[in-house]
Amino acid sequence: MTPEFTPVSSLVGGLLIGLSASLLLFSHGKVSGISGIYGGLLTPPTPDRSYRVSFLGGLVSAGIVLYLLRPDLFPAADVTAPAGLTALAGILVGYGTRLGNGCTSGHGVCGLARFSRRSLVATVSFIAAGAATVLIVRTLGGVG
């Protein structure tokens, strides 16, 4: 599957993500980092629990509605990895976001917009690790 270059929809999507992150920050004083919002649900109940459930529920609901309205935007996945390996990868990603105090998008969109030095270091580290992983896998693993 070759990705298509879609500058207009990519720009619109990026603007909507930035706008929604800004609205949440200015209206509620909350950073819209998904791993932090989700991670807060795994701890003892806090006063902002309803906000976290609502935010994540909105993300899931929006995906379901979009799927129902435009199923063509969801191509069939061509997954060749074993289910156990895929589950392990998901667990490692979750562990990494906790270890890094957030995910790439949270640091990249929300942290960099707030001029956070920690987010700058995290984003550069994430991108470098991703690039190194692709290089290693394609060089040693023969994955194309």
N, C-alpha and C positions, 0 to 999 in steps of 0.2 A: 504494500500500500504506500503510494507516494503522496506525501502531504502537499496540499495545494497552497499557493501563496494567496492569501486573502487580506490585503491591507486595509480595506474599508471595514469589514466586519471585525477584524482584529483591533483596529483603532476604536471603533464604537464599543466593543467589549471592554477594552482597557479603560476607556473613559467612564463606562458604567461601574466598573469595579472601583476605580478611584473615587467616583462620586459617592457610591454607597459606603465606602470606608470612611470618607470624610463626613458624611451625614451621621453615621454612627458615632464617630468621635466627637463631633460638635453637639449632637443632640443628647447623647447619653454619657459622654466621657469614656467610652469603651473603644478598645482597639479591636478591629475585626480579624484577628488572627484565629483561624479555625482551630488549630491544635490547642490553643489556650482556652478557647470557648468550650471545646469538647472536653479537654482535660479537667476543667472546672466542674464538670458533671461527675467525674470519677472520684471526687473528694467529698467529704461530708457536706450535707446541704448548706448552701450559703444564701444570703438574701437575694442575690442576683440569679438564682437558679431558673426562674421563669424566663428571664431574658435569654439565657443560654439555650433552654429547650425551644423557645420560640425561634431563635436565630437558626438553629440547626434544623428544626422542623420546616422552616421556610426554605432552606436550601434543598432539602429532600423533596418537599412538595413542588417547588419550582421545576426540579428535574423531572418529576413524574408528569406534571402538566405539559412540559415541553415535549416529553416523549409521546404523550397522547396526541398532542397537536401536530408534531412534526417528527414522526418515527424515522423518517429518512435521514435525520441528522445523527442517528445512532446506528452506525454500521455494525454489522456482526463482528464480534471480536475473533481474531485468529490467534487463539491462545495455544501455544505448543508446550508450555511449561507444565509440569505436574502440579496438581492442586496443592500438595503439601509445600512445594517450593514457593508457590505463589503466596500461600498463607504465611510462610516464614518471612518472605519479603515484606509483607504488610506489617507484621509484628516488628521487624527491624526498622521500618520507616517510622512506626509509632514510637519506638524507643528513641530513635534519632531525633524526632521532633521534641521529645521531652528533654533529651540531653542537650539539644541546641536551643532550648527555651523558645521554640517556635519552628515553623516550617519555612521553606523558601519563600512562598508567597506572602506569609505574614511579615517576615523580616523585609522582604523586597518591596512590598507595597506599603505596608503600614509603618514599618520601622524606618526605612529610608526617607519616607515622607516627613517623618518627625526628626530627621537628621540624627538618628541614633547611631553612634559609633559602633556599638555592639552589633546592630543589625547590618551595618556595612561589612564588618568582619565576617559575620555569619553568612551573608549573601555571597560574598566573594568565595568563602570556604565551600559553600554548597555547590556553586557553579564549578569551581576547580575540581572538587571531588567527583562531580558528575562527568566532567570532561575526562578525567583520569579513568573513571570506570568504563566509559565508552571506549577509550583507547585500549585499555587492557582487554576488555571483552572481545573487541573486534580483532585485536592483534593475536591474542592467545586462544580465544574461544572460537574463532572462525565464524562469528555471527555477523551477518552482513547487513 
